[in-house]
Every structure is written in C-alpha cells, then in structure tokens.
Amino acid sequence: MAKTKRQNHKRKAPDWKALFFELIVVFLGVTAGFLLNNWQLDKKDKLQEKKYLNGFLQDVRANIETLKQAVVSDSLWMVQTQSKLAQIKAGTITNDSADVVIKRLLKLSKLNVKKGTYENITDSGNLNIITAYDLREQIVDYHVTISGVEFIDEYFYQYFDDYVMPFIFNNVNMMDATLIDSDVKGIIAFSNVVGGYYSMVQQRQTAYNDLL
C-alpha cells in the first residue's frame, strides 16, 4: 500500500522542464504578437504620414499658383492706380480718370488658399504623425503665415464695407459706376477712400509675397 502511494506521488510530480518550455513558448508568442501589432501600427502610421505629406504638397502647389496670380493682379492694380492717386493729391484728376478709379475700387478680390490637409490633421490630433521635426515645424509656420494673410484679407473686406461702400452708395451711380457729382472728386472723402484702399492693396500684396 505504501509503495503504491509513493509511485502515485512520483507520477504526479510536475515536469519543471516542460513547464519552463511552455512558459518560454507563451512568452515568445505574446512578444511576437506585441511586436507584430507594433509593426502593423507603425506601417499604418507611415502610410498615413505619406498621405498627409502628399496632401500638403498638393495644397502648397495649388496655393503657389493662386498667390502668383494674386501678386501680379495687385501689382498691376497699384501701377495703374499710382498715377491717378498722384492726380487726386494734386487736385488735377479729370472726371473720366475719377470714374476709372471708382471702377477699380469695385473690383475687390479675396485669396482662396487651400489648407484642407492641415485642418484634417490638426482636427484629428495627428500632427505628430509627421516624424521629421523640422518639416513639421515648417508646416505649422506656413499655416500661421496663411492665418496672417487671411487676417489682412478680412481687414481689407471690413475696410471696404465700412468706408468704401458707404462712399460708393452716396456718391456713385451704380448703373454705370460714375460719380453723381463730379465735384466729389475734389473732396477729402474721395482721396481718403482711394488712398486707404491703395494702402490696403499694398499691405495685402506684401503678405502674399511673404507667403509665396
């Protein structure tokens, strides 16, 4: 009887080598799964980063063309208006020239920049997915500059609404964009409106060039 109990006890003794081997297998399996999961996440992040960078590149290229056109347009406007502004200051502007200036004041434009990719990545909180620190910093600086340009554009529109349009409604025949009273071209309100508008175009072009 005692011998049988000893034999059973021996049969029930744990196989430490087997258990250790099983533990190693489990550990390696968990580690491999963890590493695989990290690799998959890293691969996904890199694909997402590439997608964002391609989006940034497309936005920047589109903005370059838009900015070039805007800079040329504002430059042409200023060149054409400089002589008329000098005539206003000297009190020698003619009725026809004054009407030309009025028509130019009514040609208000606004820059439409593309920043959809930046808004998508910041709204999702994924900006740090751009691994290159310098590049990420340049992207942020670029969009800060865009915000500055948009502020100037908004300020320009506010100036137009507050000063230009009231003057236009009170003194201009909107049917043909001519002064109702030709004497208006000699009053200070006319020179202030034109001079202020010219200054806004000048500031806007400087901002466009900085962004470009």
Secondary structure, DSSP 8 states (H G I E B T S, - for coil): -HHHHHHHHHHHS--HHHHHHHHHHHHHHHHHHHHHHHHHHHHHHHHHHHHHHHHHHHHHHHHHHHHHHHHHHHHHHHHHHHHHHHHHHHT---HHHHHHHHHHHT---------HHHHHHHHTT-GGG---HHHHHHHHHHHHHHHHHHHHHHHHHHHIIIIIHHHHHHHEETTTTEESSGGGGGSHHHHHHHHHHHHHHHHHHHHHHHH-
